[in-house]
Amino acid sequence: MTGDATSKALRHARNAKAAAREAPPPKTLEAIGFVDAASAIRAWPGYAPTPLVQPPGLAEELRLEALYVKDEGQRLGLKSFKALGGAYAVQRLVATAKGPVTVTCATDGNHGRAVAWGARSFGAKAVIYMPEFVSPGRAAAIEALGAEVRRAPGNYDEIVRQVAIDAKQNGWHVVSDTSYAGYTDAPRQVMYGYGVMAEECIAAFKGEPPTHVLAQAGVGALAAALCARFWIEWGPRRPRFLTVEPETADCVFASIEEGKPATVTGDLATVMGGLSCGEVSKLAWEVLRTGVDDALAIGDSWAIDAMRMLARATPPVIAGETGGAGLGALIALAEAPNLKRHLDLTPDSRVLVINSEGDTDPAIYREIVGAS
Ligand SMILES: Cc1ncc(COP(=O)(O)O)c(C=O)c1O
């Protein structure tokens, strides 16, 4: 569901509870879990690290020393980082289950595609629930992997609850990317899977961490996985960590402001469909509560600008609507010099953003960018 494509909103919240640089990482996600996930995922057929690119000219345009884009559009042919988490959690589940397994989840598109791919790869059935407004192209991509797609009324968080009820009735296994009280096992594995992205970045940075990371947040699992893994690796030298959300679905922002998990309700309309979530994941919050230094909320126009900026780069980087969010925030900050200074984003900064998806719906990509 699209929001207001003309909105140039930019809001900032400093995390009053941000941990001191010397503080140890939270125990929620531990090194051993990341190691296990990385060794399993590296053995998948077709696995290759995704590129960490520095599109020529963009750092200068944004007045930074360096801009690194981790390009998840090229992940395992599934066009988003989500492939790492959902499929890994399915693999672990199938390995320990007795008898045939049916997995299920709610999705705005990418997580369901990952779970469907995992089910096909590791021998399970998949029933994937999607909000009615998610584009037909995203549903077709999931069906093409052999999963059953069910459309359901309500927003992402409401469908998460519906899935839990239906799974109980049918004896299915929920492989959700979000966690809630009493349900943390699969989402923890999903986050360990996402950690592979962080491992690849760590290897590419060769001991010289970036100064800032801008990670987009839906339920916050991606941001928490990166934050935790970088914290474990780099300790006090870890980058300043910023989350980026749509202004209309800013549950991490609201939680940071309130100092406790906060719910955003309504239709959560935004062009950044993967971030259209109103409740932060329980596990993700345990990391983000002190791991986030600053939260940002942006209007849709910045995400669209980012898609176009990356499409103009040489060579082009294909970023879907959600993929461009981190860069979108940097573009917005270029027009807000006081806030930019406040965030210590200077011409000496070396900034990492995640292009978390490619053209996961090619028709929408063409419509926004004007090219395929
Ligand atoms: C492409 C993309 N980027 C980022 C996110 C946000 O991830 P999370 O919900 O773990 O915060 C999603 C979630 O679906 C996504 O699909």
The ligand as an ORCA input file, in Angstrom:
! r2SCAN-3c Opt
* xyz 0 1
  C      13.372     -5.486      1.933
  C      13.184     -5.351      3.387
  N      14.002     -4.539      4.056
  C      13.888     -4.387      5.399
  C      12.911     -5.058      6.106
  C      12.817     -4.838      7.583
  O      13.213     -5.927      8.310
  P      12.657     -6.133      9.784
  O      11.185     -6.353      9.685
  O      13.408     -7.273     10.321
  O      12.947     -4.860     10.518
  C      12.047     -5.910      5.432
  C      11.000     -6.646      6.149
  O      10.173     -7.330      5.582
  C      12.183     -6.067      4.040
  O      11.374     -6.870      3.335
*
